[in-house]
Amino acid sequence: MKCGIADVGSNTIRLSIYRWEGTQFKLLLNKKVMAGLAGYIKDGALSDSGILVACRTLAGFRALLDNFGLHDLYVFGTASLRNIVNTEDAVQTIREVTGLTVEVLSGADEAALSFQGAAAGGGASSGLLTDIGGGSTELVAYDGGRISSGCSLPMGSLSLYTRYVAGLFPTREERRAIREQVEAELERARTAKVRCRHLTGVGGTIRAAAKLCNDLAGTDPDNRIIPAGELQTLYKGLKKGDRDTLRQILRSAPDRVHTILPGLIILNAVMKSYGVETVSVSACGVREGYLMNRVMGVTQHD
């Protein structure tokens, strides 16, 4: 069987088309639109313009699936629709305009589905999963392949950029303000006393950071294991915000040029809080978890 999964995020809206049978699946196509919905939030509400961007993007995805003769398109929203005051109105408008029903995931559901998807991709049986999105960051500690604790923090690479940064790259004062909020959110999560030497990373920020690290080190672009020290060094180099920084980001992760530094501030703070030594970049995440759980009916402990 084949289906499409659309993920309405704060920074990107993504479509993944899968072929699946039983408990096995294969990714056939991935399409990403840099919608930047977090930038359309004013006074806590997603503006009409932002809702229109979501509608146009999803309608385009629907048309793409129709061209392939595929009928099943499942749509879910994360922080982009969860952390606004007009969630119900936005979801209703999307349904009226596109005919698509959007499931808005809770922070706990997003964390659990990110873990289920990442676990399907293999990796360490114990450690910490971090999903740094555009509008939220999910943290899941796991042991023996099972979640021991998890939380969703209302901060992401794009929401922090939108709130604190006036130019393309954050200034020293803006970086300090971002870092203070990140550290306060981590402290509020009350999980910082947990120690996890290994972190599994999910989301665009971590994938972009890995690309930049591999480019700097001259290693295989597909390398997915990054020492924490390399990520810290990457941040120290990029925070200069000079012409070389811009050139480097545009070469390896052009669509993250404005959000990579806020995202790295989150990642570095998480690594410091949990004592992380190595980061592995997961090939799978929340969309694969949604496919398995909501579509294929595979529970986390199957």
Sequence and secondary structure as in RCSB ss.txt:
>XXXX:A:sequence
MKCGIADVGSNTIRLSIYRWEGTQFKLLLNKKVMAGLAGYIKDGALSDSGILVACRTLAGFRALLDNFGLHDLYV
FGTASLRNIVNTEDAVQTIREVTGLTVEVLSGADEAALSFQGAAAGGGASSGLLTDIGGGSTELVAYDGGRISSG
CSLPMGSLSLYTRYVAGLFPTREERRAIREQVEAELERARTAKVRCRHLTGVGGTIRAAAKLCNDLAGTDPDNRI
IPAGELQTLYKGLKKGDRDTLRQILRSAPDRVHTILPGLIILNAVMKSYGVETVSVSACGVREGYLMNRVMGVTQ
HD
>XXXX:A:secstr
 EEEEEEE SS EEEEEEEEETTEEEEEEEEEE   GGGGEETTEE HHHHHHHHHHHHHHHHHHHHTT   EEE
EE HHHHTSTTHHHHHHHHHHHH   EEE  HHHHHHHHHHHHHHT   SSEEEEEE SS EEEEEEETTEEEEE
EEES  HHHHHHHH SSSS  HHHHHHHHHHHHHHHHHHT TT   SEEEEESHHHHHHHHHHHHHHT  TT  E
EEHHHHHHHHHHHTT SHHHHHHHHHH GGGTTTHHHHHHHHHHHHHHHT  EEEE S  HHHHHIIIIIS   T
T 
